[in-house]
Structures are given as structure tokens and as C-alpha cells.
Amino acid sequence: MRALISTPFFRGGRTVLKKEEVRDYEGLNVALATWYLQTLIDQFESDKNTLYTGRNAVRAALAAYNRGRREVLKYGLGKPQTKSGTFYADSVLACERILKK
């Protein structure tokens, strides 16, 4: 899991970290990526206007993490525009199922 350089600027457009800080610290990068994924899950779970609840919110968040939040909200899952994000989400969830066994 890696955060893009733009991830720290996601919240309210406020500059929290310098771009060099994100590149330099692997632990920080993982922490930011984890925070961003949890933020996406929370957003999809709390949005009453979408069909993404429970496990589907996790799937949508993973697709948004990979493809972009706007793309998933605009086109939904499984559409040609979000196909790579949906494949990524399904792959991560399949790995999770295997690891839980």
C-alpha cells in the first residue's frame, strides 16, 4: 500500500506535510495510505445516497483507492471506466479471504 504524493493534501486542501516528507519515510507513507483507505471506507459507509454499505463500502473504497474516488462515485463499480479499480478491489478481498483461512 502506497500513498500518492497528493494524498496528504486530500483533507480540505490544507498542506499538512511537504511532498519530500512523504517520499522519505516509508512508515509514514504506509500510515497515510492506511488513513486514506479508512477515510474512503468511512465516506462510502456514511453516504446515504449510494448503494455502498457494509462489505460493499469496503469494495467501493478499495476501487476508489486504486482508480479514484470521483470515478467510482460517477460511474459505479463494474463499469468500463472503473474496471481496473473493481479488479483491484476484488483481488484484495480475495487475498483477505485466503489469509483468513
ZIGIVEN-V446322 format. One record per backbone hydrogen bond with DSSP energy under -0.5 kcal/mol. CO is the residue of the C=O (numbers start at 0). NH is the residue of the N-H. E is the energy in kcal/mol with one decimal. If there is no record, write none. Layout:
co = (CO CO)
nh = (NH NH)
e = (E E)
This chain:
co = (3 5 6 8 9 10 13 17 17 18 19 20 23 24 25 26 27 28 29 30 31 32 33 34 35 36 37 38 39 40 41 42 45 46 50 52 53 53 54 55 56 57 58 59 60 61 62 62 63 67 68 69 70 70 71 75 78 79 81 82 83 84 85 86 87 88 89 90 91 92 93 94 95 96 97)
nh = (6 8 9 12 11 13 15 20 21 22 23 24 25 28 29 30 31 32 33 34 35 36 37 38 39 40 41 42 43 44 45 46 47 49 52 55 56 57 58 59 60 61 62 63 64 65 66 67 67 71 72 73 74 75 75 78 81 82 85 86 87 88 89 90 91 92 93 94 95 96 97 98 99 100 100)
e = (-1.5 -1.5 -2.2 -0.7 -0.9 -1.9 -0.8 -0.7 -1.2 -1.6 -2.0 -1.3 -0.7 -2.4 -2.4 -2.4 -2.7 -2.3 -2.5 -2.5 -2.7 -2.3 -2.4 -2.4 -2.3 -2.5 -2.6 -2.3 -2.6 -2.6 -2.1 -1.2 -0.9 -1.2 -1.1 -1.8 -0.7 -1.3 -2.1 -2.6 -2.5 -2.5 -2.2 -2.5 -2.5 -1.8 -3.4 -0.5 -1.6 -1.8 -2.6 -2.5 -2.9 -0.5 -2.0 -0.6 -1.3 -0.8 -2.5 -2.5 -2.2 -2.4 -2.6 -2.2 -2.4 -2.5 -2.0 -2.1 -2.1 -2.0 -2.1 -2.5 -1.7 -0.7 -0.9)
